[in-house]
Amino acid sequence: MSGKRAADDLNLPTKRPRKQDDEEYGELREEDYMSDPAADAALIPRAATINFSALTRKLAETRRSTTDVEGTSSLDAHRRQQDNLVSHIFMDQDFSWLHLKPDHASRPIWISPEDGHIILEAFSPIAEQAQDFLVAISEPVSRPAFIHEYKLTSYSLYAAVSVGLQTEDIIEVLNRLSKVPVPESIIGFIRERTLSYGKVKLVLKHNKYFVESSHPETLQLLLKDRTIRDARVVSQTADNSIKAATFTTAKAPVKGNLIIPGTKEAEKKKDEVPNGRPGAPAAGNADADLFTSVVGVDNDEIDEDDDNVHAFEISDGKIDDVKKRCNELEYPMLEEYDFRNDTINANLDIDLKPATVIRPYQETSLSKMFGNGRARSGIIVLPCGAGKTLVGITAACTIKKSCLVLCTSSVSVMQWKQQFMQWSNVTDRQIAVFTAESKERFAGESGIVVSTYSMVANTHNRSHESKKMMEFLTSREWGFILLDEVHVVPAAMFRRVVTTIKAHSKLGLTATLVREDDKIADLNYMIGPKLYEANWMDLAAKGHIANVQCAEVWCPMTPEFYREYLREQSRKRMLLYCMNPKKFQACQFLIKFHEDRGDKIIVFSDNVFALEAYAKKLGKPYIHGGTGQVERMRVLQWFQHDSNVNTIFLSKVGDTSIDLPEATCLIQISSHFGSRRQEAQRLGRILRAKRRNDEGFNAFFYSLVSKDTQEMFYSTKRQQFLIDQGYAFKVITHLDGLENLPDLVYRTKDEQIELISSVLLANESEADLGSDIRATEGDLAGTVTSKDFGQMKFPGAQRTTGTLTALSGAQHMSYVEQNKSANKKLARDAAPSRHKLFSRREKDKASARKEARTSGRG
Ligand SMILES: Nc1ncnc2c1ncn2[C@@H]1O[C@H](COP(=O)(O)OP(=O)(O)OP(=O)(O)O)[C@@H](O)[C@H]1O
């Protein structure tokens, strides 16, 4: 086994490119800002380069030379000799020079001096506390059952400082947890990165934005940057120096006495908790004390000399550029809202209903936001179905100021409003919705508005009413802006929202902080750092979300389908692997198997052609972008309440926003390439399963994949996020008993050829996902109209001439027309049965039609 291979197997971090290693570590120097325009750009890579490797090598060399000079005992010499015998196997991944501490077995982490990766033994007795700490200071990379991997990054340390952790505390706790002394390179990195963090704040006062700091030299340094300087608003009356802009802010509140409604603390209001730290473990020993002091809420560190705060104003429109630039210069701006001392904006009289009790992880996430008595802006990451909505509502009830909620679709808008009414005592008059259909305002001085991103961000073709509503939204200060599903919103749209709406604090909610376009870092400066990220497996173990068994079912392609697959071009290829008869059969078998167990099943297909074909063939109802609202509701109601409807087919319109706690099994027959986020969101549909707390209950997630096709590659890619959350995908290559299924579809060659002909005759666009994607994007735009649906292309309407010579089974062309809509069929079945005479006549009509067609072709 080569050294590299061994390192891979041990899950060691991969080596960074040598070129980067050799770069000199650079510091910000004043002259860099002065006059050279190129300096602005040049600064970033120099400041941002983490040169762990160079430092590490230097340290190792120093260590070796000092040992040689000082001389060693024969035992040490023997050990070194032993080390050298194996060192070559690991080459530059040999970290044996980081000597293990004598009690290393009871310490759960190891830190790579190379690149800041942290490996945690999740089976250690103190793993839970260690996890809390690691989530606060680093990014979780992968968290399967026994070994977790985290990574220290600039962003994660920024987040750590924002929730109040101190540099030396971070180093000390790492040292306590680590099996080896924390490498100097890591200590240096933490010190260096956190040095400047937390020094600058962005504050909204009297509808104007200020960059604020109690360190005037920092503001002076920032003003040397061209972007920031250009964004500064120099008032004509008085702005001679930064100091001239000094103003006094209200004294910070007494720290730590904030009670978040719905928490245990709120219930025990009377027995006051010192430091007000929700969920803090009782201090038992020294380690626990240390955790208590650094993990979770801390209280005193952000106390500032408020009388000595310096600030300069920046223009609203450039806020985003300034934030970005400050991030790049390693002075990320903290955004905190001292809502209890805000006497300018009217209070909103809302509270959680007395019966509402928030769960421990919801409480923990909120404690990160409100830890120092103010509202920190940032992002909370909770698994799908874990109750992000209630976290947002509790935050709004804590801040008690006007609140704007933005979500991705008008369905979500209605759900948010309904949830606000369900969990809090907000009245109908206090909460308004702003969508294409409804433009309401709340009564009184303060209230809640729920809308979609695109309603707020789109500037084109606004109706008069929309314009007036936008004026209402932009002319006032909002105490709080809640951003749902932050990871899906296009960056440009986000930017417009964040710059046009003036809000004191922002909370982003998401389940999957992954984006295929790698734009996730943008969220850091647009909203704020990640405040909390829950562990999916932990929540499943505690029954807050369901346990899920994941499986990938490999369906071999029939020879005919595979031949066409190899011959066809990309778009049709996709249709061929979706419509593979073996996949059809596997789907039919799994539906039957799970229906017999009493499960409720959702079958997902991104491809509308396949969706309709499967649903019709198997006689199940379906919903896609083109299904009208009334029919959607009808199908969903059947699924929820009718024991005869246990399976529905959904296109990507069901990925999010559909709350069906009845569903216990998912089958995915076609998916959109390699989207990790979509896979996780789909899984989320069954994580909220009603029956999740039944003993031994498991939900099931099957991904059907046509063997030896591109689909296998995409499938592996899609699963990566869930694997990193600790889910294990089993591979099923054979479904026992499938052949014996009575009325198995596409059993004969003739039927399979009939199917292939329909696929080959299908329009190229049927293979596209475009039509349905448009429906969801339309939703994101908040303006899905019947016009949109009218423009969509759906299968069955058009057929182009196919390569008939290639089709040995052209006589079966009538396939598509024979299958009536399964939805209509179900409605018919529900209606009183028809007289025999009519059904007879219909049959006759159908066979006459068929005959006419066959003779026409002949
Ligand atoms: N503290 C709580 N007590 C009782 N029920 C809760 C609590 N928190 C959440 N729930 C319930 O859990 C379910 C899922 O909540 P919610 O829809 O907010 O999840 P989500 O995290 O937004 O999921 P997704 O990302 O899939 O939209 C809802 O039915 C909600 O009522």
The ligand as an ORCA input file, in Angstrom:
! r2SCAN-3c Opt
* xyz 0 1
  N     -40.931     22.058     19.367
  C     -41.795     21.410     18.618
  N     -42.838     20.794     19.190
  C     -43.729     20.121     18.441
  N     -43.680     20.014     17.104
  C     -42.678     20.604     16.466
  C     -41.666     21.334     17.181
  N     -40.798     21.806     16.287
  C     -41.217     21.403     15.075
  N     -42.345     20.671     15.176
  C     -43.080     20.049     14.060
  O     -42.147     19.400     13.203
  C     -42.606     19.460     11.857
  C     -41.508     19.970     10.942
  O     -41.304     21.348     11.178
  P     -40.895     22.354     10.001
  O     -41.849     22.265      8.870
  O     -40.658     23.671     10.623
  O     -39.547     21.697      9.584
  P     -38.419     22.302      8.685
  O     -37.172     22.152      9.461
  O     -38.783     23.660      8.212
  O     -38.399     21.276      7.483
  P     -38.090     21.505      5.899
  O     -36.690     21.978      5.790
  O     -38.245     20.135      5.340
  O     -39.117     22.470      5.417
  C     -43.836     20.344     11.822
  O     -44.974     19.523     11.717
  C     -43.778     21.068     13.157
  O     -45.053     21.375     13.613
*
